[in-house]
């Protein structure tokens, strides 16, 4: 069917099975069947058809078919403690890596703009290593209005920006909304003015910037470390 999405690779397929989403079928290269005995057992237990095929153009020789994952309503996040807004991250590898880190760190969810953003796609499923099946997400049409709603709900809004206060010095409070800007332009002015504080990562070397997903990972774990104390 046209709306079906392909999930490639051991980890994404495994996480899709764990999440309980509707998987239509799983295809595996015949020569790799023994390698995926655990996945085959789980799929058969769930009544998911397994097809052994001579060859397969898929990462690690395994492929599952599912339908697009349904986003949450924005109201779902208003009683959460730590939420991320990815504003304008267009590279699915960056967004997938951020989602993977967020899920591993125990972030409550992520919000993605409908435009100026990597879409929920096969590439995003793979780059998130299956985190997309466990991390609640919402898709919104107006991120500025979305931030206003979080402010009204008493969230502390924090913007990731190189000019911000060093991440290890900044005082935080919860519930917290972290805004991560696009790869090239960072935080847009309309978002910057809505932030209670800006948080940055000092650059000590000759290169003056980090990859977006790497910066996000450092900040996410710093925020979570404050929550764990």
C-alpha positions as YAML, in Angstrom:
chain: A
units: angstrom
residues:
- id: 1
  name: UNK
  ca: [0.00, 0.00, 0.00]
- id: 2
  name: UNK
  ca: [1.18, 3.56, -0.65]
- id: 3
  name: UNK
  ca: [1.02, 4.58, 2.99]
- id: 4
  name: UNK
  ca: [3.21, 1.72, 4.19]
- id: 5
  name: UNK
  ca: [6.63, 2.48, 5.63]
- id: 6
  name: UNK
  ca: [9.65, 0.20, 5.57]
- id: 7
  name: UNK
  ca: [11.67, -0.46, 8.71]
- id: 8
  name: UNK
  ca: [15.21, -1.65, 7.97]
- id: 9
  name: UNK
  ca: [17.81, -3.20, 10.27]
- id: 10
  name: UNK
  ca: [17.88, -5.38, 13.38]
- id: 11
  name: UNK
  ca: [17.49, -2.67, 16.04]
- id: 12
  name: UNK
  ca: [14.64, -0.72, 14.37]
- id: 13
  name: UNK
  ca: [12.70, -3.92, 13.65]
- id: 14
  name: UNK
  ca: [13.28, -5.21, 17.19]
- id: 15
  name: UNK
  ca: [12.07, -1.95, 18.73]
- id: 16
  name: UNK
  ca: [9.05, -1.90, 16.42]
- id: 17
  name: UNK
  ca: [8.08, -5.35, 17.69]
- id: 18
  name: UNK
  ca: [8.53, -4.24, 21.31]
- id: 19
  name: UNK
  ca: [6.35, -1.19, 20.79]
- id: 20
  name: UNK
  ca: [3.38, -3.26, 19.63]
- id: 21
  name: UNK
  ca: [2.68, -1.19, 16.51]
- id: 22
  name: UNK
  ca: [0.87, -2.88, 13.63]
- id: 23
  name: UNK
  ca: [3.46, -4.66, 11.50]
- id: 24
  name: UNK
  ca: [2.11, -6.15, 8.28]
- id: 25
  name: UNK
  ca: [4.96, -8.55, 7.55]
- id: 26
  name: UNK
  ca: [8.71, -9.09, 7.98]
- id: 27
  name: UNK
  ca: [11.07, -10.10, 5.19]
- id: 28
  name: UNK
  ca: [14.46, -11.70, 5.86]
- id: 29
  name: UNK
  ca: [17.18, -12.85, 3.49]
- id: 30
  name: UNK
  ca: [17.32, -16.67, 3.55]
- id: 31
  name: UNK
  ca: [21.03, -16.76, 4.32]
- id: 32
  name: UNK
  ca: [20.42, -14.68, 7.47]
- id: 33
  name: UNK
  ca: [17.43, -16.54, 8.90]
- id: 34
  name: UNK
  ca: [19.41, -18.20, 11.71]
- id: 35
  name: UNK
  ca: [20.80, -14.81, 12.76]
- id: 36
  name: UNK
  ca: [17.29, -13.49, 13.36]
- id: 37
  name: UNK
  ca: [15.86, -16.46, 15.27]
- id: 38
  name: UNK
  ca: [14.83, -14.21, 18.18]
- id: 39
  name: UNK
  ca: [12.95, -11.81, 15.91]
- id: 40
  name: UNK
  ca: [11.27, -14.65, 14.05]
- id: 41
  name: UNK
  ca: [10.12, -16.23, 17.32]
- id: 42
  name: UNK
  ca: [8.68, -12.94, 18.58]
- id: 43
  name: UNK
  ca: [6.98, -12.17, 15.27]
- id: 44
  name: UNK
  ca: [5.35, -15.60, 15.08]
- id: 45
  name: UNK
  ca: [4.13, -15.19, 18.66]
- id: 46
  name: UNK
  ca: [2.45, -11.95, 17.56]
- id: 47
  name: UNK
  ca: [0.98, -13.47, 14.41]
- id: 48
  name: UNK
  ca: [3.16, -11.44, 12.04]
- id: 49
  name: UNK
  ca: [3.95, -13.21, 8.74]
- id: 50
  name: UNK
  ca: [7.61, -13.95, 8.03]
- id: 51
  name: UNK
  ca: [8.82, -14.14, 4.44]
- id: 52
  name: UNK
  ca: [12.20, -15.63, 3.58]
- id: 53
  name: UNK
  ca: [13.47, -14.12, 0.32]
- id: 54
  name: UNK
  ca: [16.56, -14.90, -1.79]
- id: 55
  name: UNK
  ca: [17.87, -11.33, -1.61]
- id: 56
  name: UNK
  ca: [16.73, -8.10, -0.02]
- id: 57
  name: UNK
  ca: [17.72, -4.49, -0.59]
- id: 58
  name: UNK
  ca: [17.56, -3.56, 3.08]
- id: 59
  name: UNK
  ca: [20.08, -2.77, 5.79]
- id: 60
  name: UNK
  ca: [21.30, -5.94, 7.54]
- id: 61
  name: UNK
  ca: [19.02, -8.05, 5.34]
- id: 62
  name: UNK
  ca: [15.83, -7.55, 7.32]
- id: 63
  name: UNK
  ca: [12.79, -5.46, 6.53]
- id: 64
  name: UNK
  ca: [9.43, -4.88, 8.22]
- id: 65
  name: UNK
  ca: [6.39, -3.11, 6.79]
- id: 66
  name: UNK
  ca: [4.18, -0.92, 8.93]
- id: 67
  name: UNK
  ca: [1.90, 2.10, 8.66]
- id: 68
  name: UNK
  ca: [2.89, 5.65, 9.67]
- id: 69
  name: UNK
  ca: [3.03, 6.16, 13.43]
- id: 70
  name: UNK
  ca: [0.28, 8.36, 14.84]
- id: 71
  name: UNK
  ca: [1.43, 11.52, 16.65]
- id: 72
  name: UNK
  ca: [0.05, 12.61, 20.01]
- id: 73
  name: UNK
  ca: [-2.09, 15.67, 20.62]
- id: 74
  name: UNK
  ca: [-0.09, 18.56, 22.05]
- id: 75
  name: UNK
  ca: [-2.20, 18.44, 25.23]
- id: 76
  name: UNK
  ca: [-0.58, 15.10, 26.06]
- id: 77
  name: UNK
  ca: [2.65, 16.87, 26.99]
- id: 78
  name: UNK
  ca: [1.30, 19.57, 29.29]
- id: 79
  name: UNK
  ca: [1.60, 17.43, 32.43]
- id: 80
  name: UNK
  ca: [5.08, 16.11, 31.56]
- id: 81
  name: UNK
  ca: [8.38, 17.12, 33.13]
- id: 82
  name: UNK
  ca: [10.85, 17.41, 30.25]
- id: 83
  name: UNK
  ca: [9.85, 17.91, 26.60]
- id: 84
  name: UNK
  ca: [11.92, 18.83, 23.53]
- id: 85
  name: UNK
  ca: [10.88, 21.04, 20.63]
- id: 86
  name: UNK
  ca: [13.00, 20.36, 17.53]
- id: 87
  name: UNK
  ca: [12.44, 23.55, 15.52]
- id: 88
  name: UNK
  ca: [13.61, 23.25, 11.93]
- id: 89
  name: UNK
  ca: [15.92, 20.23, 12.05]
- id: 90
  name: UNK
  ca: [15.78, 19.12, 8.43]
- id: 91
  name: UNK
  ca: [18.29, 16.27, 8.37]
- id: 92
  name: UNK
  ca: [16.55, 13.01, 9.36]
- id: 93
  name: UNK
  ca: [19.85, 11.64, 10.67]
- id: 94
  name: UNK
  ca: [20.17, 14.55, 13.10]
- id: 95
  name: UNK
  ca: [16.55, 14.37, 14.19]
- id: 96
  name: UNK
  ca: [16.76, 10.59, 14.52]
- id: 97
  name: UNK
  ca: [19.90, 10.86, 16.64]
- id: 98
  name: UNK
  ca: [18.25, 13.44, 18.90]
- id: 99
  name: UNK
  ca: [15.20, 11.20, 19.30]
- id: 100
  name: UNK
  ca: [17.44, 8.25, 20.14]
- id: 101
  name: UNK
  ca: [19.28, 10.24, 22.80]
- id: 102
  name: UNK
  ca: [16.03, 11.66, 24.19]
- id: 103
  name: UNK
  ca: [14.47, 8.21, 24.51]
- id: 104
  name: UNK
  ca: [17.59, 6.74, 26.14]
- id: 105
  name: UNK
  ca: [17.72, 9.65, 28.62]
- id: 106
  name: UNK
  ca: [14.07, 9.31, 29.59]
- id: 107
  name: UNK
  ca: [12.78, 12.53, 28.03]
- id: 108
  name: UNK
  ca: [8.97, 12.63, 28.05]
- id: 109
  name: UNK
  ca: [8.52, 13.46, 24.37]
- id: 110
  name: UNK
  ca: [9.44, 15.58, 21.38]
- id: 111
  name: UNK
  ca: [7.55, 18.10, 19.25]
- id: 112
  name: UNK
  ca: [8.26, 18.49, 15.54]
- id: 113
  name: UNK
  ca: [7.00, 21.26, 13.23]
- id: 114
  name: UNK
  ca: [4.99, 20.16, 10.22]
- id: 115
  name: UNK
  ca: [7.14, 22.36, 7.97]
- id: 116
  name: UNK
  ca: [10.89, 23.07, 8.13]
- id: 117
  name: UNK
  ca: [11.53, 19.67, 9.67]
- id: 118
  name: UNK
  ca: [12.54, 16.12, 8.81]
- id: 119
  name: UNK
  ca: [9.33, 14.18, 8.29]
- id: 120
  name: UNK
  ca: [8.38, 10.91, 9.95]
- id: 121
  name: UNK
  ca: [9.90, 8.61, 7.35]
- id: 122
  name: UNK
  ca: [11.80, 5.40, 6.76]
- id: 123
  name: UNK
  ca: [15.10, 7.27, 7.13]
- id: 124
  name: UNK
  ca: [14.04, 8.73, 10.46]
- id: 125
  name: UNK
  ca: [12.95, 5.32, 11.71]
- id: 126
  name: UNK
  ca: [16.38, 3.89, 10.91]
- id: 127
  name: UNK
  ca: [18.44, 6.83, 12.19]
- id: 128
  name: UNK
  ca: [16.56, 6.85, 15.49]
- id: 129
  name: UNK
  ca: [17.42, 3.13, 15.90]
- id: 130
  name: UNK
  ca: [13.80, 2.44, 16.77]
- id: 131
  name: UNK
  ca: [13.48, 5.21, 19.39]
- id: 132
  name: UNK
  ca: [10.60, 6.69, 17.39]
- id: 133
  name: UNK
  ca: [8.47, 3.70, 18.42]
- id: 134
  name: UNK
  ca: [8.87, 4.53, 22.13]
- id: 135
  name: UNK
  ca: [9.29, 8.32, 22.32]
- id: 136
  name: UNK
  ca: [5.92, 10.15, 22.19]
- id: 137
  name: UNK
  ca: [5.87, 12.92, 19.59]
- id: 138
  name: UNK
  ca: [3.56, 15.61, 18.29]
- id: 139
  name: UNK
  ca: [3.53, 17.43, 14.95]
- id: 140
  name: UNK
  ca: [2.48, 21.10, 15.06]
- id: 141
  name: UNK
  ca: [1.90, 23.76, 12.42]
- id: 142
  name: UNK
  ca: [3.01, 26.78, 14.46]
- id: 143
  name: UNK
  ca: [5.92, 26.30, 16.85]
- id: 144
  name: UNK
  ca: [5.79, 29.83, 18.28]
- id: 145
  name: UNK
  ca: [2.16, 29.37, 19.36]
- id: 146
  name: UNK
  ca: [3.10, 25.96, 20.73]
- id: 147
  name: UNK
  ca: [5.78, 27.51, 22.94]
- id: 148
  name: UNK
  ca: [3.25, 30.06, 24.17]
- id: 149
  name: UNK
  ca: [0.98, 27.23, 25.28]
- id: 150
  name: UNK
  ca: [3.80, 25.64, 27.25]
- id: 151
  name: UNK
  ca: [4.59, 28.99, 28.86]
- id: 152
  name: UNK
  ca: [0.94, 29.31, 29.88]
- id: 153
  name: UNK
  ca: [1.21, 25.89, 31.51]
- id: 154
  name: UNK
  ca: [4.15, 27.04, 33.63]
- id: 155
  name: UNK
  ca: [6.99, 25.44, 31.70]
- id: 156
  name: UNK
  ca: [10.51, 26.82, 31.95]
- id: 157
  name: UNK
  ca: [11.51, 27.39, 28.29]
- id: 158
  name: UNK
  ca: [15.18, 26.84, 27.54]
- id: 159
  name: UNK
  ca: [16.79, 27.57, 24.17]
- id: 160
  name: UNK
  ca: [19.95, 25.82, 22.98]
- id: 161
  name: UNK
  ca: [22.20, 28.53, 21.59]
- id: 162
  name: UNK
  ca: [26.00, 29.08, 21.40]
- id: 163
  name: UNK
  ca: [25.60, 32.51, 23.03]
- id: 164
  name: UNK
  ca: [23.80, 31.04, 26.03]
- id: 165
  name: UNK
  ca: [25.08, 30.56, 29.54]
- id: 166
  name: UNK
  ca: [27.41, 27.53, 29.88]
- id: 167
  name: UNK
  ca: [25.30, 24.42, 30.40]
- id: 168
  name: UNK
  ca: [27.06, 23.42, 33.63]
- id: 169
  name: UNK
  ca: [26.32, 26.77, 35.31]
- id: 170
  name: UNK
  ca: [22.73, 27.42, 34.36]
- id: 171
  name: UNK
  ca: [20.04, 27.09, 37.00]
- id: 172
  name: UNK
  ca: [17.05, 25.11, 35.77]
- id: 173
  name: UNK
  ca: [13.54, 24.39, 36.93]
- id: 174
  name: UNK
  ca: [10.91, 21.91, 35.91]
- id: 175
  name: UNK
  ca: [8.69, 21.32, 34.01]
- id: 176
  name: UNK
  ca: [11.01, 22.25, 31.17]
- id: 177
  name: UNK
  ca: [10.72, 22.71, 27.41]
- id: 178
  name: UNK
  ca: [14.04, 22.59, 25.54]
- id: 179
  name: UNK
  ca: [14.07, 24.23, 22.08]
- id: 180
  name: UNK
  ca: [16.70, 23.01, 19.63]
- id: 181
  name: UNK
  ca: [17.09, 25.10, 16.47]
- id: 182
  name: UNK
  ca: [17.94, 24.14, 12.90]
- id: 183
  name: UNK
  ca: [21.34, 22.89, 11.75]
- id: 184
  name: UNK
  ca: [22.41, 26.06, 9.94]
- id: 185
  name: UNK
  ca: [20.64, 29.00, 11.56]
- id: 186
  name: UNK
  ca: [20.08, 27.78, 15.11]
- id: 187
  name: UNK
  ca: [17.26, 29.38, 17.07]
- id: 188
  name: UNK
  ca: [15.02, 31.69, 15.10]
- id: 189
  name: UNK
  ca: [14.49, 35.16, 16.63]
- id: 190
  name: UNK
  ca: [10.78, 34.43, 17.14]
- id: 191
  name: UNK
  ca: [11.75, 31.45, 19.29]
- id: 192
  name: UNK
  ca: [14.67, 33.12, 21.04]
- id: 193
  name: UNK
  ca: [12.49, 35.87, 22.48]
- id: 194
  name: UNK
  ca: [10.15, 33.29, 24.01]
- id: 195
  name: UNK
  ca: [12.93, 31.56, 25.96]
- id: 196
  name: UNK
  ca: [13.36, 32.14, 29.68]
- id: 197
  name: UNK
  ca: [17.07, 31.33, 29.31]
- id: 198
  name: UNK
  ca: [19.57, 30.31, 26.65]
- id: 199
  name: UNK
  ca: [21.97, 27.42, 27.25]
- id: 200
  name: UNK
  ca: [25.28, 26.99, 25.42]
- id: 201
  name: UNK
  ca: [28.30, 24.70, 25.21]
- id: 202
  name: UNK
  ca: [31.71, 26.41, 25.51]
- id: 203
  name: UNK
  ca: [34.07, 25.68, 22.61]
- id: 204
  name: UNK
  ca: [37.66, 25.11, 23.77]
- id: 205
  name: UNK
  ca: [39.25, 23.98, 20.49]
- id: 206
  name: UNK
  ca: [39.87, 25.50, 17.09]
- id: 207
  name: UNK
  ca: [36.56, 24.27, 15.64]
- id: 208
  name: UNK
  ca: [33.79, 26.58, 16.76]
- id: 209
  name: UNK
  ca: [30.73, 24.38, 16.63]
- id: 210
  name: UNK
  ca: [29.41, 20.87, 17.24]
- id: 211
  name: UNK
  ca: [26.98, 18.82, 15.20]
- id: 212
  name: UNK
  ca: [23.38, 19.61, 16.18]
- id: 213
  name: UNK
  ca: [22.64, 16.13, 17.50]
- id: 214
  name: UNK
  ca: [25.90, 16.03, 19.50]
- id: 215
  name: UNK
  ca: [25.13, 19.40, 21.12]
- id: 216
  name: UNK
  ca: [21.61, 18.25, 21.87]
- id: 217
  name: UNK
  ca: [22.91, 15.09, 23.49]
- id: 218
  name: UNK
  ca: [25.21, 17.00, 25.85]
- id: 219
  name: UNK
  ca: [22.44, 19.38, 26.90]
- id: 220
  name: UNK
  ca: [19.78, 16.66, 27.25]
- id: 221
  name: UNK
  ca: [21.93, 14.63, 29.63]
- id: 222
  name: UNK
  ca: [22.91, 17.72, 31.61]
- id: 223
  name: UNK
  ca: [19.23, 18.54, 32.12]
- id: 224
  name: UNK
  ca: [18.43, 14.95, 33.09]
- id: 225
  name: UNK
  ca: [21.37, 14.87, 35.52]
- id: 226
  name: UNK
  ca: [19.79, 17.81, 37.37]
- id: 227
  name: UNK
  ca: [16.50, 15.93, 37.47]
- id: 228
  name: UNK
  ca: [18.18, 12.81, 38.90]
- id: 229
  name: UNK
  ca: [19.87, 14.69, 41.77]
...
